[in-house]
Amino acid sequence: MIVCITEKPSVAKDIAAILGANVRRDGYYEGNGYNVTWTFGHLCCLKEPNDYCEAWKSWNLSTLPMIPPRFGIKLIDDKGIINQFKTIESLINQADGVINCGDAGQEGELIQRWVMQKAGCKKPVKRLWISSLTEEKIREGFANLKPQADYDNLYYAGLSRAIGDWILGMNATRLYTKRYAQNRNVLSIGRVQTPTLALIVARHREIENFVPEDFWEIKTVYRNTTFNSTKGRYKIEGEAQQVVEQIKESPITITSVSEKKGKEAPPRLFDLTSLQVECNKKFSFSADETLKLIQSLYEKKVTSYPRVDTTYLSEDIYPTIPGVLKALTPYAALTEPVLAKKLPKSKKVFDDSKVTDHHAIIPTNVPPQTANLTRDEKMVYNLVAKRFIAAFYPDCIFSTTTVMAEINKFQFKATGKVILYDGWRAVYAKESSEQNTDEADENGIMPKFEEGESGEHNPSLLKKTTQPPKPYNEGTLLRAMETAGKFVDNEELREAMKENGIGRPSTRAAIIETLFKRRYIRKERKSLFPTLAGIQLIDTIKEPLLKSAELTGLWENKLRKIERGEFLASQFIDELKALINDIVLNVLRDNDSSSIAVDTDDPKKTPPKKPRSAKQDKKE
């Protein structure tokens, strides 16, 4: 008898039906030589400090740092979890072998390994590794089961992450709470949450300290076309006004006209972060809401595995693409042109070197109308489906016209962009938010200009003011976490920087929710702001490694290397042990007498309290 362990009851039900385990028992399905059971996500967790040592039960600075000689796991104290674990343990003891059917990712691997370890599993274990929950993929996965050992490094990376978070979180939280907290408040510190908070505080400070400056721009209109002074901004109004006086009576003369054709490739397929960013921008969904929706679409079998950080497909998927396109029957008008000819195989879509465990998020061959989707699920599915279809459309072709002009020796320039061939843009039709228009292109289609022509024009002087950076919203914060705080607009460069991003795509939404829960950030409409406690905490933390997104990104890079077998898990843990020793010593030596109070109001529901400025703090 073979035991299959899934991560959710719903997945167990689907797998049991395919394997012929049709008899429902208490906590599992049975039949055809299989017992199919399930966890509820995490059944086990790392032990608490007091599980190792009675002295660690109370929060006391003298006991820090707490570093167990060997980390252990325990069952989560919940009646339902304990009963389900007993079922799994009993089934494993009776089995000839085990199949790990957990979610195919780092967290899924950790969940299953801990349960099998706690159950004392000595039986041979195989791994089911699938990218979607369709019947076709499940059958294919069972026909190609992998040895458990193939995923050891994935487990070591997940274990290193969990132990690293324990070392830093348990010790630093107690340390800062006992040293700086007011009124029995807890000051939560985390390996990822604290650098993320630091990003929000830094942006708040940029906005707070921003000094606006006036500037002036000179424009003129000729033949209903706007020309801009090539000098750009004038910082002195009188200087700009003098130029206007010098050109207003002089004719404009066209000195050159150039046209250049360009191509715009379809947008990349979605990874989890880019989908969360898009859903936040279009629908104001939080990162957590989007994750739950795309996870539900995956469990309803209409989209592929969602917790991914790649925007590429592996080349072996290429033959299956027509079948997926044909299943998108609500989009038949859009898929018909693609299916009518040979499917393109672009390196911007198919690249084995950019895919590790999973490919980008795409639809499956299960028609969406069969899945009973909610309104919000339909909105997210529509984004995924259209992005997938657009990937196989031709490039958009456009023409950029640049017209240079002279007025009394002053140079002016006008640009216009004309789309000659819609290509992938036809998929989005009137959805202008998908179409990245060039802000510098004021004119669109321009009249035909001839070199040497001249005429009257209408100049104007526009006063403008520099603007502060915008506060983070959940979408822009996710991008900042992905690139360790660096602003990167180029897709290829952003892809390369993911190795050093902070957090994982699957955990970033939870990190943001944790910051709300800890009352460190608040939301005003879509914008995120730090609370007073969040600002004070970041100001109090002197250790750069605790709050630097860039340095934390280097830790993430090491975790990815552990996953690939390029870095030792033991070395990662040893580095964190040394770090927490240094942090404890530095804080205990700190003579700062300031303290931090955490507001207990809900930051998502109550009117926000404006944080005091650094200047106010100094005055007091």
LUMVEX-340500 format. One line per field, with one value per residue (C-alpha): residue number from 1; residue in one letter; x, y, z. Coordinates in Angstrom, 3 decimals. Layout:
<rs>
num: [NUM_...]
residu: [A_...]
x: [X_...]
y: [Y_...]
z: [Z_...]
</rs>
This chain:
<rs>
num: [1_2_3_4_5_6_7_8_9_10_11_12_13_14_15_16_17_18_19_20_21_22_23_24_25_26_27_28_29_30_31_32_33_34_35_36_37_38_39_40_41_42_43_44_45_46_47_48_49_50_51_52_53_54_55_56_57_58_59_60_61_62_63_64_65_66_67_68_69_70_71_72_73_74_75_76_77_78_79_80_81_82_83_84_85_86_87_88_89_90_91_92_93_94_95_96_97_98_99_100_101_102_103_104_105_106_107_108_109_110_111_112_113_114_115_116_117_118_119_120_121_122_123_124_125_126_127_128_129_130_131_132_133_134_135_136_137_138_139_140_141_142_143_144_145_146_147_148_149_150_151_152_153_154_155_156_157_158_159_160_161_162_163_164_165_166_167_168_169_170_171_172_173_174_175_176_177_178_179_180_181_182_183_184_185_186_187_188_189_190_191_192_193_194_195_196_197_198_199_200_201_202_203_204_205_206_207_208_209_210_211_212_213_214_215_216_217_218_219_220_221_222_223_224_225_226_227_228_229_230_231_232_233_234_235_236_237_238_239_240_241_242_243_244_245_246_247_248_249_250_251_252_253_254_255_256_257_258_259_260_261_262_263_264_265_266_267_268_269_270_271_272_273_274_275_276_277_278_279_280_281_282_283_284_285_286_287_288_289_290_291_292_293_294_295_296_297_298_299_300_301_302_303_304_305_306_307_308_309_310_311_312_313_314_315_316_317_318_319_320_321_322_323_324_325_326_327_328_329_330_331_332_333_334_335_336_337_338_339_340_341_342_343_344_345_346_347_348_349_350_351_352_353_354_355_356_357_358_359_360_361_362_363_364_365_366_367_368_369_370_371_372_373_374_375_376_377_378_379_380_381_382_383_384_385_386_387_388_389_390_391_392_393_394_395_396_397_398_399_400_401_402_403_404_405_406_407_408_409_410_411_412_413_414_415_416_417_418_419_420_421_422_423_424_425_426_427_428_429_430_431_432_433_434_435_436_437_438_439_440_441_442_443_444_445_446_447_448_449_450_451_452_453_454_455_456_457_458_459_460_461_462_463_464_465_466_467_468_469_470_471_472_473_474_475_476_477_478_479_480_481_482_483_484_485_486_487_488_489_490_491_492_493_494_495_496_497_498_499_500_501_502_503_504_505_506_507_508_509_510_511_512_513_514_515_516_517_518_519_520_521_522_523_524_525_526_527_528_529_530_531_532_533_534_535_536_537_538_539_540_541_542_543_544_545_546_547_548_549_550_551_552_553_554_555_556_557_558_559_560_561_562_563_564_565_566_567_568_569_570_571_572_573_574_575_576_577_578_579_580_581_582_583_584_585_586_587_588_589_590_591_592_593_594_595_596_597_598_599_600_601_602_603_604_605_606_607_608_609_610_611_612_613_614_615_616_617_618_619_620]
residu: [M_I_V_C_I_T_E_K_P_S_V_A_K_D_I_A_A_I_L_G_A_N_V_R_R_D_G_Y_Y_E_G_N_G_Y_N_V_T_W_T_F_G_H_L_C_C_L_K_E_P_N_D_Y_C_E_A_W_K_S_W_N_L_S_T_L_P_M_I_P_P_R_F_G_I_K_L_I_D_D_K_G_I_I_N_Q_F_K_T_I_E_S_L_I_N_Q_A_D_G_V_I_N_C_G_D_A_G_Q_E_G_E_L_I_Q_R_W_V_M_Q_K_A_G_C_K_K_P_V_K_R_L_W_I_S_S_L_T_E_E_K_I_R_E_G_F_A_N_L_K_P_Q_A_D_Y_D_N_L_Y_Y_A_G_L_S_R_A_I_G_D_W_I_L_G_M_N_A_T_R_L_Y_T_K_R_Y_A_Q_N_R_N_V_L_S_I_G_R_V_Q_T_P_T_L_A_L_I_V_A_R_H_R_E_I_E_N_F_V_P_E_D_F_W_E_I_K_T_V_Y_R_N_T_T_F_N_S_T_K_G_R_Y_K_I_E_G_E_A_Q_Q_V_V_E_Q_I_K_E_S_P_I_T_I_T_S_V_S_E_K_K_G_K_E_A_P_P_R_L_F_D_L_T_S_L_Q_V_E_C_N_K_K_F_S_F_S_A_D_E_T_L_K_L_I_Q_S_L_Y_E_K_K_V_T_S_Y_P_R_V_D_T_T_Y_L_S_E_D_I_Y_P_T_I_P_G_V_L_K_A_L_T_P_Y_A_A_L_T_E_P_V_L_A_K_K_L_P_K_S_K_K_V_F_D_D_S_K_V_T_D_H_H_A_I_I_P_T_N_V_P_P_Q_T_A_N_L_T_R_D_E_K_M_V_Y_N_L_V_A_K_R_F_I_A_A_F_Y_P_D_C_I_F_S_T_T_T_V_M_A_E_I_N_K_F_Q_F_K_A_T_G_K_V_I_L_Y_D_G_W_R_A_V_Y_A_K_E_S_S_E_Q_N_T_D_E_A_D_E_N_G_I_M_P_K_F_E_E_G_E_S_G_E_H_N_P_S_L_L_K_K_T_T_Q_P_P_K_P_Y_N_E_G_T_L_L_R_A_M_E_T_A_G_K_F_V_D_N_E_E_L_R_E_A_M_K_E_N_G_I_G_R_P_S_T_R_A_A_I_I_E_T_L_F_K_R_R_Y_I_R_K_E_R_K_S_L_F_P_T_L_A_G_I_Q_L_I_D_T_I_K_E_P_L_L_K_S_A_E_L_T_G_L_W_E_N_K_L_R_K_I_E_R_G_E_F_L_A_S_Q_F_I_D_E_L_K_A_L_I_N_D_I_V_L_N_V_L_R_D_N_D_S_S_S_I_A_V_D_T_D_D_P_K_K_T_P_P_K_K_P_R_S_A_K_Q_D_K_K_E]
x: [0.000_1.237_0.445_0.069_0.281_-1.162_-1.226_-5.008_-8.133_-9.357_-6.145_-6.349_-9.877_-8.738_-5.713_-7.724_-10.291_-7.569_-5.806_-9.043_-8.967_-12.710_-13.566_-13.728_-12.316_-11.753_-8.857_-7.999_-9.243_-8.617_-8.624_-6.667_-3.570_-3.444_-4.268_-4.508_-4.345_-3.603_-2.175_-3.763_-0.677_1.766_1.084_4.522_6.637_10.021_9.992_9.437_12.297_10.770_10.646_14.445_15.100_12.921_14.969_13.934_10.254_10.487_11.707_14.969_17.942_20.359_19.271_20.049_21.042_19.008_20.637_19.580_22.370_20.063_16.774_13.727_10.129_6.825_3.159_1.104_-1.146_-4.534_-6.980_-7.783_-4.097_-3.170_-5.935_-4.957_-1.287_-2.187_-3.984_-0.944_1.419_-0.689_-0.923_2.853_3.542_1.376_2.659_5.151_6.082_5.153_4.529_5.072_2.267_2.820_2.793_5.749_7.798_10.118_7.355_5.470_8.617_9.234_5.640_5.783_9.309_8.508_5.363_7.232_10.079_7.665_5.946_9.307_8.955_11.560_9.732_10.968_9.621_8.898_8.055_5.105_6.151_3.471_2.816_-0.989_-3.777_-5.441_-6.126_-3.645_-0.813_-1.554_-1.486_1.697_3.256_2.445_3.919_7.148_7.605_10.969_13.250_12.801_16.570_16.245_14.631_16.936_18.486_15.013_14.280_17.629_16.846_13.408_14.832_17.598_15.002_12.876_15.838_17.285_13.939_13.762_17.268_16.736_13.058_13.003_16.173_15.856_12.168_12.885_15.999_14.336_11.124_12.879_15.309_13.065_9.324_6.779_3.714_4.401_4.239_6.045_8.488_8.494_11.720_12.019_14.617_12.363_9.685_12.160_14.014_10.599_9.479_12.764_11.907_8.567_10.158_12.895_10.285_8.307_11.443_12.142_8.624_8.796_12.144_11.354_11.690_9.640_11.225_9.511_10.681_9.490_9.111_8.775_6.447_5.054_2.282_2.700_0.166_-1.617_1.620_3.392_7.136_9.265_12.391_15.380_16.915_14.312_13.679_14.457_15.057_14.704_11.388_12.924_15.371_12.552_10.299_13.128_13.361_9.599_9.898_12.712_10.802_7.177_7.595_9.935_8.705_9.374_11.454_11.531_15.184_14.839_12.226_13.093_11.036_12.109_10.259_10.328_9.005_7.425_7.404_4.411_4.527_6.159_4.075_3.155_5.169_3.443_4.901_4.020_0.490_0.119_1.428_-1.017_-3.990_-3.138_-2.904_-6.073_-8.367_-6.762_-6.426_-3.905_-0.976_-2.582_-5.956_-4.308_-2.342_-5.522_-7.366_-4.629_-4.186_-7.930_-7.687_-4.858_-6.919_-9.829_-7.391_-7.708_-4.239_-0.783_1.172_1.186_4.071_6.690_9.345_9.930_8.187_9.332_8.111_10.278_10.714_9.024_5.724_5.744_3.796_1.004_0.346_-2.158_-4.287_-4.354_-5.255_-8.097_-9.466_-9.772_-13.148_-14.360_-11.372_-11.845_-11.814_-8.352_-6.875_-8.084_-5.358_-2.652_-3.986_-4.338_-0.579_2.548_2.988_6.032_8.720_10.331_13.246_11.329_8.715_10.519_13.867_14.954_17.809_15.282_13.051_13.925_11.131_8.161_7.278_5.343_1.658_-0.491_-3.975_-4.413_-6.410_-9.439_-12.024_-12.695_-16.471_-16.463_-14.858_-17.582_-15.318_-16.217_-16.313_-12.850_-11.429_-12.738_-10.961_-7.629_-8.114_-8.799_-5.441_-3.600_-5.424_-4.919_-1.267_-0.806_-2.569_-0.689_2.653_2.062_1.001_3.467_5.321_3.563_5.140_5.173_6.740_8.278_8.507_10.955_10.707_13.424_12.762_14.499_13.061_15.481_18.418_16.531_16.026_12.684_11.600_8.306_7.739_4.815_4.240_2.001_1.129_1.475_0.534_-1.246_0.285_-0.199_-1.983_-5.025_-5.538_-6.208_-8.134_-9.418_-7.547_-5.281_-3.726_-2.029_-0.541_2.518_2.310_5.338_4.688_7.046_4.909_2.419_1.294_0.304_-0.287_1.313_0.781_3.416_6.217_8.716_12.272_12.647_8.978_8.250_5.306_3.717_3.496_1.996_4.562_3.706_5.510_4.429_5.233_5.631_6.813_8.970_7.021_8.094_8.395_5.083_4.375_4.584_1.422_1.370_2.300_5.314_6.393_6.366_8.604_10.936_11.124_11.822_14.783_16.054_14.871_16.348_14.029_14.285_11.951_13.690_12.169_15.384_17.386_14.605_14.643_18.376_17.955_15.408_18.249_18.879_15.272_14.017_11.477_10.055_7.147_4.994_5.828_5.882_2.121_2.266_5.134_3.051_0.096_2.420_3.492_-0.173_-0.771_2.207_0.869_4.056_2.352_-1.039_-2.964_-4.499_-6.485_-3.909_-0.813_1.265_2.717_4.744_3.184_5.051_6.080_7.368_9.472_10.838_11.710_13.744_15.452_16.296_17.816_21.461_22.496_22.458_21.981_18.670_17.114_19.007_17.047_20.262_22.071_19.007_18.876_22.316_20.909_18.127_20.745_22.466_19.163_18.694_22.217_21.434_18.451_20.802_23.433_25.936_26.057_25.997_22.951_25.226_27.275_24.149_23.003_26.482_26.550_23.199_24.337_27.396_25.221_22.733_25.624_26.923_23.454_22.801_26.141_25.608_22.100_23.108_25.903_23.529_22.984_19.955_17.104_14.318_11.307_8.710_4.934_2.851_-0.651_-3.281_-5.767_-6.362_-4.229_-6.652_-9.804_-9.051_-8.203_-4.405_-2.274_0.282_3.806_5.905_8.833_12.423_12.660_9.771_11.369_14.621_12.816_11.195]
y: [0.000_3.492_6.618_9.917_13.062_16.275_19.766_20.271_18.070_19.408_18.310_14.906_14.480_15.209_12.898_10.121_10.216_9.855_7.031_5.144_5.615_6.124_5.054_7.984_7.250_9.487_11.728_9.926_8.203_4.504_2.206_0.618_0.157_3.790_5.787_9.490_11.806_15.482_18.166_21.584_23.471_23.452_20.733_21.222_24.205_24.835_24.459_27.515_28.782_27.303_23.872_23.873_25.519_26.514_29.707_30.811_30.811_34.341_37.283_38.331_40.165_37.986_34.861_36.353_35.225_32.004_29.494_25.846_23.268_21.530_22.823_20.597_20.549_19.981_19.558_22.745_22.652_22.270_19.402_19.049_19.116_16.547_14.171_14.504_13.913_10.703_9.535_10.315_8.668_5.498_5.308_5.755_2.982_0.589_1.690_0.154_3.567_7.258_9.810_13.449_15.301_18.656_21.945_21.981_24.707_25.431_25.873_22.813_20.721_21.924_21.186_17.603_16.809_17.997_15.860_12.769_13.428_13.845_10.609_8.821_7.830_5.243_4.131_4.955_8.331_9.574_13.149_14.234_17.433_19.111_22.634_22.440_20.353_19.299_15.590_15.458_16.950_14.799_11.605_12.774_13.520_10.070_8.498_10.424_10.364_11.711_10.441_12.431_13.061_15.187_17.865_17.736_21.113_22.640_21.345_22.587_26.064_26.048_24.761_27.391_30.099_28.863_28.530_31.870_33.570_31.893_32.993_36.576_36.953_35.302_36.952_40.406_40.712_39.927_42.100_45.250_44.681_44.426_47.239_49.824_48.977_50.912_49.526_45.839_46.346_43.809_45.182_42.582_42.266_40.058_39.155_40.457_42.539_44.988_45.875_46.196_48.611_50.480_50.997_52.576_54.769_55.899_56.880_58.741_60.661_61.521_62.955_64.722_66.371_67.202_70.903_71.825_74.055_76.073_75.826_77.075_75.417_77.131_75.626_76.854_75.600_75.528_73.851_72.351_70.677_71.386_72.119_72.120_74.140_71.796_73.580_71.947_73.528_77.134_77.748_81.550_82.937_86.153_84.253_82.139_85.188_86.928_83.993_84.140_87.863_87.111_84.417_85.598_87.962_85.691_82.899_79.241_77.411_73.624_72.554_68.756_65.980_62.378_59.230_56.038_52.766_50.764_47.516_46.842_43.234_41.808_42.195_39.345_36.533_36.913_35.795_36.192_39.618_41.158_39.746_41.255_44.586_44.556_43.592_46.355_48.887_47.821_46.576_47.895_44.303_43.878_41.534_39.058_39.205_38.542_35.602_34.047_34.551_33.066_30.190_29.499_29.584_27.045_24.785_25.111_23.816_26.788_28.305_26.897_26.929_30.547_30.971_31.550_34.156_33.594_35.102_32.345_28.942_25.870_24.666_21.317_23.166_24.501_21.529_21.946_25.627_25.134_22.931_25.604_28.300_26.150_25.709_29.492_29.461_32.789_34.354_32.552_35.788_36.556_33.047_32.373_34.452_32.703_29.200_29.900_29.712_28.160_29.169_31.451_30.158_33.314_33.306_36.024_33.375_29.997_29.833_26.806_28.764_31.131_28.362_26.283_24.429_26.162_28.242_31.520_31.708_30.696_29.261_25.487_23.469_23.520_25.967_28.745_28.581_25.080_26.216_28.342_31.347_34.253_37.817_38.625_35.318_36.119_39.485_37.889_35.044_37.576_39.249_35.915_34.712_37.913_38.199_34.574_35.141_38.389_36.578_34.764_37.822_39.755_42.821_46.160_48.308_52.081_55.085_57.953_61.309_63.907_67.471_69.996_73.720_77.045_80.361_83.290_80.890_79.016_75.291_73.468_69.874_68.041_64.294_62.152_58.414_56.564_52.879_51.339_47.787_46.896_43.441_42.309_45.544_44.215_41.791_44.714_46.912_49.792_48.855_51.869_51.002_48.009_50.216_52.004_55.383_57.645_60.649_62.743_62.113_65.002_65.008_61.526_61.785_64.965_66.796_66.365_68.900_69.949_70.978_74.742_75.610_78.565_80.320_81.955_80.165_80.681_80.507_80.072_79.958_77.242_77.389_73.995_72.705_69.684_66.905_64.668_60.932_59.126_57.026_53.293_51.400_47.615_47.264_49.574_48.122_44.616_45.861_47.465_44.193_42.316_44.570_45.194_48.798_49.807_51.436_49.372_49.857_47.595_44.094_42.261_44.055_43.479_39.762_39.642_41.381_38.896_36.808_39.577_40.534_40.394_37.735_35.225_35.881_33.588_35.353_39.056_39.495_37.978_40.299_43.365_41.995_41.420_45.071_46.084_43.584_44.908_48.486_49.558_50.809_52.232_52.586_55.805_55.027_52.957_54.580_53.046_55.158_54.252_54.764_56.630_53.299_52.081_55.216_55.080_51.394_51.930_54.955_52.885_49.980_50.787_47.458_47.884_44.166_44.245_46.964_47.183_45.792_45.455_43.452_41.306_40.668_39.094_36.656_35.793_35.192_32.681_30.886_30.564_29.190_26.623_25.576_25.058_23.259_26.122_27.189_25.269_25.584_25.230_28.233_30.375_29.448_30.041_33.537_34.368_33.026_35.285_38.221_37.850_37.659_40.987_42.570_41.550_42.995_46.253_46.810_46.022_48.609_51.252_54.172_55.515_55.971_56.400_54.083_53.082_52.771_50.828_52.133_49.419_50.883_49.043_50.853_49.852_51.132_54.131_57.700_57.792_59.693_61.723_60.634_63.316_64.558_63.939_67.676_67.435_64.437_66.343_69.361_67.144]
z: [0.000_-0.949_1.085_-0.765_1.393_-0.095_1.354_1.313_1.504_-1.873_-3.600_-1.897_-3.253_-6.842_-6.640_-4.971_-7.782_-10.417_-8.535_-7.896_-4.119_-3.983_-0.416_2.000_5.461_8.472_7.349_4.090_0.923_0.280_-2.747_-5.587_-3.395_-2.283_0.831_0.016_3.018_3.619_5.865_6.485_5.401_8.317_10.899_12.461_13.415_14.993_18.764_20.949_23.162_26.351_24.653_24.789_28.133_31.102_31.554_28.046_28.995_30.442_28.404_29.959_28.462_30.409_28.477_25.053_22.527_22.598_20.247_20.679_20.206_17.742_16.333_16.669_15.447_17.202_16.308_16.336_19.404_17.728_18.209_14.491_13.529_16.191_15.037_11.364_12.207_14.048_10.909_8.731_11.213_11.321_7.521_7.122_9.628_7.587_4.166_1.760_0.428_0.540_-2.199_-1.236_-3.057_-1.374_-3.261_-5.625_-3.946_-1.041_1.542_0.300_0.608_4.158_5.250_3.999_5.232_8.746_8.903_7.688_10.141_13.039_12.028_12.022_8.360_7.325_4.183_0.650_-0.502_-4.026_-5.044_-7.187_-8.946_-11.072_-12.350_-12.397_-10.875_-14.129_-14.534_-17.420_-15.341_-12.280_-14.374_-16.094_-12.682_-11.269_-14.395_-13.735_-9.961_-8.787_-6.012_-2.805_-2.740_-5.899_-3.714_-0.701_-1.484_-1.773_1.720_3.086_1.728_3.341_6.624_6.571_5.987_8.914_11.303_10.203_10.823_14.268_15.265_14.176_15.006_18.444_19.686_18.152_19.077_22.740_22.702_21.332_23.287_26.646_25.836_24.149_24.378_26.421_28.234_27.701_23.917_21.742_19.164_16.424_14.403_11.339_8.734_5.927_7.645_9.205_5.948_4.265_6.975_6.510_2.821_3.765_6.437_4.030_1.417_4.100_5.041_1.385_1.092_4.461_3.728_0.112_-0.731_-3.821_-6.416_-9.124_-12.705_-16.069_-19.466_-22.832_-25.401_-28.648_-30.927_-34.695_-37.001_-33.954_-32.892_-29.584_-29.765_-26.599_-25.950_-26.133_-23.154_-20.919_-17.536_-16.627_-12.927_-13.226_-14.470_-15.774_-17.978_-19.441_-19.970_-21.808_-24.230_-24.851_-25.664_-28.121_-30.010_-30.027_-32.966_-34.939_-37.239_-36.534_-39.127_-39.503_-39.661_-39.887_-40.040_-39.254_-39.003_-37.284_-37.121_-33.902_-32.451_-29.088_-27.892_-25.998_-22.215_-20.313_-18.895_-15.246_-12.273_-8.908_-8.131_-11.499_-11.209_-7.729_-9.030_-11.955_-9.773_-7.322_-10.153_-11.969_-9.208_-5.973_-4.738_-1.940_-2.503_-0.114_-1.895_-5.265_-3.860_-2.469_-5.771_-7.970_-5.489_-5.797_-9.611_-9.361_-7.108_-9.540_-12.190_-14.572_-13.997_-13.324_-10.047_-8.817_-6.353_-9.031_-9.743_-13.445_-16.472_-18.851_-20.022_-20.435_-23.999_-23.340_-22.844_-26.409_-27.917_-25.329_-26.060_-28.949_-26.698_-24.013_-26.566_-27.924_-24.383_-24.020_-25.739_-24.261_-26.035_-29.357_-31.376_-29.964_-30.178_-33.730_-35.461_-33.390_-34.049_-37.770_-38.323_-36.846_-33.223_-32.713_-30.337_-29.023_-26.568_-24.717_-23.862_-23.968_-22.195_-20.165_-18.582_-16.915_-15.499_-12.436_-10.638_-12.256_-15.268_-15.470_-14.512_-17.482_-18.101_-18.285_-20.812_-18.485_-19.940_-17.399_-17.813_-16.261_-12.993_-11.349_-10.874_-8.602_-9.952_-8.589_-9.827_-13.314_-13.214_-12.285_-14.768_-17.528_-16.856_-16.989_-20.110_-22.108_-21.127_-22.267_-25.605_-26.256_-25.796_-29.112_-31.090_-33.279_-32.040_-32.224_-34.951_-34.588_-36.215_-34.251_-36.002_-34.650_-35.935_-35.062_-35.374_-34.780_-33.600_-33.489_-32.830_-30.056_-30.681_-30.333_-30.783_-31.388_-31.370_-32.376_-32.302_-34.711_-34.379_-37.826_-36.826_-33.583_-33.172_-29.544_-28.648_-30.514_-27.606_-25.286_-27.710_-25.560_-22.385_-22.429_-19.053_-20.696_-23.351_-22.066_-23.717_-23.793_-21.559_-23.668_-26.739_-26.602_-30.208_-31.368_-35.104_-36.467_-39.770_-42.447_-42.040_-44.723_-43.966_-44.458_-44.013_-41.788_-40.168_-37.185_-33.860_-30.413_-27.557_-23.876_-20.559_-18.131_-14.440_-12.798_-9.427_-8.679_-6.981_-4.093_-4.636_-4.314_-1.219_-1.767_-2.553_-2.336_-5.998_-5.899_-2.541_-4.028_-6.838_-4.287_-2.338_-5.572_-6.410_-2.834_-2.876_-6.217_-8.766_-11.936_-14.889_-17.399_-17.407_-18.242_-15.541_-13.027_-13.872_-13.166_-9.803_-8.453_-7.046_-4.508_-3.794_-0.200_0.698_-1.767_-4.133_-2.001_1.293_0.392_0.735_4.227_5.165_4.247_6.221_9.200_9.119_9.344_12.140_14.116_13.707_11.943_8.778_7.876_4.649_3.350_0.221_-1.694_-0.182_2.606_5.399_8.493_11.911_14.620_16.154_12.767_12.335_15.869_15.549_12.379_13.953_17.035_15.114_14.517_12.957_9.130_8.491_10.341_8.212_4.913_1.966_-0.022_2.665_3.363_-0.383_-0.102_2.477_0.040_-2.626_-0.349_0.264_-3.494_-3.758_-1.052_-3.167_-6.121_-4.039_-4.394_-0.735_2.555_4.806_7.849_6.740_6.350_9.884_11.348_9.826_11.417_14.795_14.653_13.590_16.453_18.954_17.671_17.679_21.299_22.461_20.556_21.928_25.498_25.211_23.823_26.213_24.338_26.844_24.259_24.242_21.684_22.113_19.614_18.848_19.364_16.851_13.585_10.956_8.185_9.899_12.094_11.066_10.755_13.191_11.335_12.363_13.988_11.989_13.000_13.778_16.237_17.929_18.371_19.877_22.462]
</rs>
